Amino acid sequence: MSETGIGARVRRKEDRRFVTGAGNYTDDVNIAGQAHAVFRRSEHAHAAVKSVDASAALALPGVLGVFTGDDLAADEVGALPAGWMIHSKDGSPMNAPGHPCLVQGKARYVGDPVAVVIAETQAQARAGAEALEVDYEELDAVIDLTETQSSSVLLHDDAPKNTCYEWELGDKAATEAAFAKAHHVTRLSLTNNRLVPNAMEPRAALADYDAGTGSYTLYTTSQNPHVARLVMSAFLNVAPEHKLRVIAPDVGGGFGSKIYVYPEEVVCTWASKKVGRAVKWTADRTESFITDAHGRDHATDAQLAMDERGRILGFRVRTTANLGAYPSLFATCVPTYLYATLLSGQYDIPAIYAEVDAVYTNTVPVDAYRGAGRPEATFVVERIVEVAAREMGIDPATFRKRNFVKKFPHQTPVIMTYDAGDYAASLNRACDLIDYKGFNRRRRDSARNGKLRGIGFSNYIEACGIAPSAAVGSLGAGVGLWESAEVRVNPTGNVEVLTGSHSHGQGHETTFAQLVAERLGIGIDQVEIVHGDTDKVQFGMGTYGSRSGAVGMSAIAKALDKVEAKAKKIAAHLLEAAEGDIEFKDGTFSVTGTDKSISFPEVSLSAYVAHKFPTSEIEPGLKEGAFYDPSNFTFPAGCHICEVEIDPATGVTDIVNWVAVDDFGVVVNPMIVEGQVHGGIAQGVGQALLENAVYDSSGQLLTASYMDYCMPRADDLPDFTVDTTVTPCPSNPLGIKGCGEAGAIAAPAAVINAITDALGHEEIAMPATPQAVWRAAQVAAREAAE
Amino acid sequence: MTTVAMTVNGDSVSADVEPRTLLVQFLRENLLLTGTHVGCDTSQCGACVVHVNGKAVKACTMLAVQCEGAEVTTIEGLADGDALHPMQAAFQEHHGLQCGFCTPGMIMSAVDIVNRHGGAPDEATIRKQLDGNICRCTGYHNIVKAVAAGGAAMDVPAREAAE
């Protein structure tokens, strides 16, 4: 391994600009003469908008224009679509009404944009938005996902019972048969609490229309600028694709929330032509809380059937998933193909049957948030496995090992074919690192100090690099999930790599350069990674679902193969040897068995000078592109163990130890991978202990600021012990599985399993706040006394 | 409009501003010093932390006119030319950042923590003192290590007791 190659802890190339304040985020970009947009948003969860009187707003200083849904409709600007078709059990297609970018008819959640005011300054636009007279007819709202299907309130005329779909997966009869012969059945009802992603950079957009060329430029906080351009062109009719440039510059975190196309960037782009000015909008934090797609929000009943030895026979799951008021871009696939397909966990389960109803409520739309369906699946699987082990009096680690998938490939009853893994290796390593054998001693020590100590496992599996495209298409996806790359070798031998992946904290400028530097034998500083601009990169699918290593880097590897093949042809002419005798190693082309050689920069220069090879056979230049479509999903998996100490007098949970042993396949940069794991665990711990999006019964989001929504702080979290085991992924050329979501997927079950172990009581909802834990401790103490 | 004058990163600056202009707006919009970020509306996130007369301040919580005559240092003024401040170098060395959005405020707070506590603050102190800075990417693990290492490299004399 070289100092900068695959597997090296290379310090990040992008850091210098971030630590010196020289990053370039969307709100940092300014265009001369720009105007500012402020949105007037519905204060009601459900209301008919009878009229919008803009006369007072238009009379205010600086106000340039006021626009409503009628103006968008007049220009035939379409509604935001759902990008993944799901069919119900009865074969009928889902009911997925579009989301108008400004309200047309009814507002369906607090925050739904009713109108936009464009003004010279942001303050003037804000004053204008407040001066709009909106005449609402308030309607009853439905907020609770468990009540909406039987509610008298109807959100969308074309979605009866407020239901998007009633979907199933698996073999119902086989599962019933498994339960019929069960020795023991464990039953569990779980709520997966609603979260707000909270990337630290609020969403923003700056759009500029050039009347001279008829082209638009949009700077926006996007994880996938090409998909944004495609949606805005093909579905929203804002501008043709070749007349719309979308730039996602430095983006301050995404976690899924910046995948989707939102009303604000559409309206700013459209309005920049209307007012003849560049238009800028930046969300404030409360606006982010009530407009960024939320995450999770499931209610689930699950039953697990075992034989007398604790071997799992069957698994039955019934889930209701809250989509919020509209189906966001990828929302419909999250509780289906990203959720129920992972319900086999790491276990060899003969029969599984899952039913999922996706429902509408008068709340912010819900879509993929770090992990997207897989955290929800892992929470169900790892909670019920833990409870089953406890009920049957089997050590939870032993119970898991007894049921692990051990032979690969393994076909689960829920679509997935696991390709490689060694789940016992991760579990054993994690048990060693946390000293599982010494836990009972530590528990006794805690008890002597009046504290309750518990330990919780979470053996998660996830599916990343969602592909091949034809397979996801057959499941309903509206897009392919390949990735593109272009490797441009300059005449002097340095290299630009254009990638369809997008970095918003993942460190692609470093890890992607590691691959290129190693393959071409050049310095890592000789490689520039270009991303996030539709005028530079031809097309790409962006970054989400832990796909950029497995899919994006594989595309680069494929393009590098082509560069190397062409460079070898040129080197053969320069070295006057047969192409088959040319070897390329460590940046040098040599003729096998001789001392004749030539360096990579010399070949690059010759490729462009084009004097020494026949251009009738070999085109001048050295630039190659590739589109890479994976042959299977990748299956990262691992074992997280959380150890907590609870003060029963206060209910405060202290995480005293955390061990994560993950199998991500080949690791490109361990430093960056560990950072991804740390961050994921923090978000999972946030879900388990702190975070909750709370609505009141009228549909007001009560937790819409950092004063009310509890974000994890440094002293809420422990020092993490992070390690890996490696089974290379067989389905891509680099052996990478993906690491970005693992922590968020694994952590909630580990925390709750530890808390319930400490309390000896299974009834605790997330977030397990001190109040909730204190109450549960009281109940547990009463039960123990009885 | 009111005229306000102060020293920012060693340069004398002045501008006519509305009295309600926040310091962070003055820095970002008048001076185009966009390294100082805005991540919330309620002074919780700390992305906007700068130093005013040597003390850490959330620039969203102070009016520009309150800084009349003050010495303000932003993230852009922390390095000595091309040489990074030890805390900046420590954040890079210990991978204390991912998306980079909270990083300027985090580094400015970290420098202030070390200045107030002296020496190399321990892990518990660092975690407690970072209460006013939110990071969504790193889980704080590497930030804590960076602050400890940056603190050690800053060579601030140890204090008897933390304030």
Interface residues (C-beta under 8 A of the other chain):
Chain A: R11 R12 E14 D15 R16 R17 F18 V19 T20 G21 A22 G23 N24 Y25 D27 D28 N30 A123 N198 A199 M200 E201 P202 D250 V251 G252 G253 F255 D284 R285 T286 H504 G505 Q506 G507 M671 I672 E674 G675 H678 G679 G680 I681 A682 Q683 S705 Y706 M707 M711 P712 R713 A714 D715 L717 D719 F720 G743
Chain B: E18 R28 L32 L33 T34 G35 T36 H37 V38 G39 C40 D41 T42 Q44 C45 A47 T74 I75 E76 L78 A79 L84 Q88 A89 F91 Q92 E93 H95 L97 Q98 C99 G100 F101 C102 T103 P104 I107 E123 A124 I126 R127 K128 L130 D131 N133 I134 C135 R136 C137 T138 G139 Y140 H141 N142 I143 V144
